[in-house]
Amino acid sequence: MSRKSRTDAVVVGRSDGDLEALLQFYVERPDDAFEAVSAMSAHDPEQCWRFLEVARRSGLSDLQMASLAAGPFEDMMKRYGDDFIGRVEAAAGADHNMRTLVATVWRAGMSDALWGRIVALRARLRITPL
């Protein structure tokens, strides 16, 4: 029987506890967790959204949230942003960590229409891009 890596174990389970473990691994060893988190943002956007929700509730610093913006959030938005922009807009109104994601995400291949909504959200909520 082969041994699974730590990232395999946490991605397969898909529970909030598994996502919390993956987040902790991502924070502690981002280079080692990159592949699992990147695959999730590319191929399982709903799971990526749940991962980002866990991150938003976890008490991460703004710098750590910015790292997530430049990684899984940006990747998810460029591929599936039209499906998630409504959720982003709704969450940003009440959540500091979502506003941090919105402030620090780069365009990175997003459509003009989607990027326009990000820019409009920043203006409406007075979010300064970082």
C-alpha positions as CSV (number, residue, x, y, z in Angstrom):
1,M,0.0,0.0,0.0
2,S,1.4,3.4,-1.0
3,R,1.6,6.3,1.4
4,K,-0.3,9.4,0.5
5,S,1.2,12.8,0.9
6,R,-0.2,15.3,3.3
7,T,-1.8,17.3,0.5
8,D,-3.4,14.2,-1.0
9,A,-5.0,13.3,2.3
10,V,-6.5,16.7,2.9
11,V,-7.7,17.3,-0.6
12,V,-9.5,14.0,-1.0
13,G,-11.5,14.3,2.2
14,R,-13.1,17.7,1.3
15,S,-14.5,18.3,4.8
16,D,-14.0,21.7,6.5
17,G,-11.5,20.1,8.8
18,D,-9.5,18.8,5.8
19,L,-9.7,22.3,4.3
20,E,-8.4,23.8,7.5
21,A,-5.5,21.3,7.5
22,L,-4.7,22.2,3.9
23,L,-4.9,25.9,4.8
24,Q,-2.5,25.4,7.7
25,F,-0.1,23.5,5.4
26,Y,-0.4,26.3,2.8
27,V,0.4,28.9,5.4
28,E,3.4,26.9,6.9
29,R,4.8,25.5,3.6
30,P,3.3,27.3,0.6
31,D,5.7,25.8,-1.9
32,D,4.8,22.2,-0.8
33,A,1.0,22.9,-0.8
34,F,1.0,24.9,-4.0
35,E,0.2,22.0,-6.3
36,A,-2.8,20.8,-4.4
37,V,-4.2,24.3,-3.9
38,S,-3.5,25.2,-7.6
39,A,-5.2,22.0,-8.8
40,M,-8.3,22.8,-6.6
41,S,-8.6,26.4,-8.0
42,A,-8.2,25.1,-11.6
43,H,-10.5,22.0,-11.5
44,D,-12.8,22.3,-8.5
45,P,-13.9,25.9,-8.1
46,E,-16.6,25.1,-5.5
47,Q,-14.0,23.4,-3.3
48,C,-11.7,26.4,-3.8
49,W,-14.5,28.7,-2.7
50,R,-15.0,26.6,0.4
51,F,-11.2,26.7,1.0
52,L,-11.3,30.5,0.7
53,E,-14.3,30.7,3.1
54,V,-12.3,28.6,5.7
55,A,-9.4,31.0,5.2
56,R,-11.6,34.0,5.7
57,R,-12.8,32.7,9.0
58,S,-9.4,31.6,10.2
59,G,-7.9,34.8,11.5
60,L,-5.1,35.0,8.9
61,S,-3.2,38.3,8.6
62,D,-3.7,40.7,5.7
63,L,-0.4,39.5,4.2
64,Q,-1.5,35.9,4.3
65,M,-4.8,36.8,2.7
66,A,-2.9,38.7,0.0
67,S,-1.0,35.5,-0.7
68,L,-4.3,33.7,-1.2
69,A,-5.4,36.5,-3.5
70,A,-2.3,36.2,-5.7
71,G,-2.8,32.4,-5.8
72,P,-6.0,30.4,-5.5
73,F,-8.4,33.4,-5.5
74,E,-6.9,34.9,-8.7
75,D,-6.7,31.5,-10.4
76,M,-10.3,30.7,-9.6
77,M,-11.6,34.1,-10.7
78,K,-9.8,34.1,-14.0
79,R,-11.3,30.7,-14.9
80,Y,-14.7,30.8,-13.1
81,G,-15.1,34.4,-12.0
82,D,-18.4,34.9,-13.8
83,D,-19.8,32.1,-11.6
84,F,-18.4,33.6,-8.4
85,I,-18.5,37.4,-8.8
86,G,-21.9,37.6,-7.2
87,R,-20.7,35.8,-4.1
88,V,-17.6,37.9,-4.0
89,E,-19.6,41.1,-4.1
90,A,-22.0,39.9,-1.4
91,A,-19.2,38.8,0.9
92,A,-17.1,41.9,0.5
93,G,-19.7,44.1,1.9
94,A,-19.5,42.4,5.3
95,D,-16.1,40.7,5.4
96,H,-12.7,42.4,5.9
97,N,-10.9,39.3,4.6
98,M,-12.9,39.3,1.4
99,R,-12.1,43.0,0.9
100,T,-8.4,42.1,1.3
101,L,-8.7,39.5,-1.4
102,V,-10.5,42.1,-3.6
103,A,-7.9,44.7,-2.9
104,T,-4.9,42.5,-3.7
105,V,-6.1,40.4,-6.6
106,W,-4.6,41.2,-10.0
107,R,-6.4,41.0,-13.3
108,A,-4.5,38.0,-14.5
109,G,-6.5,37.1,-17.6
110,M,-10.0,38.0,-16.3
111,S,-12.4,39.2,-18.9
112,D,-13.0,43.0,-19.3
113,A,-16.5,42.6,-17.9
114,L,-15.4,40.6,-14.8
115,W,-12.5,42.9,-14.1
116,G,-14.9,45.9,-14.5
117,R,-17.0,44.4,-11.7
118,I,-14.0,44.0,-9.4
119,V,-13.0,47.6,-10.1
120,A,-16.6,48.8,-9.5
121,L,-16.7,46.8,-6.3
122,R,-13.5,48.4,-5.1
123,A,-14.9,51.9,-5.8
124,R,-18.3,51.2,-4.2
125,L,-16.7,49.9,-1.0
126,R,-13.8,52.3,-1.1
127,I,-11.3,49.4,-1.3
128,T,-7.8,50.7,-2.1
129,P,-6.0,48.3,-4.5
130,L,-2.7,47.1,-2.9
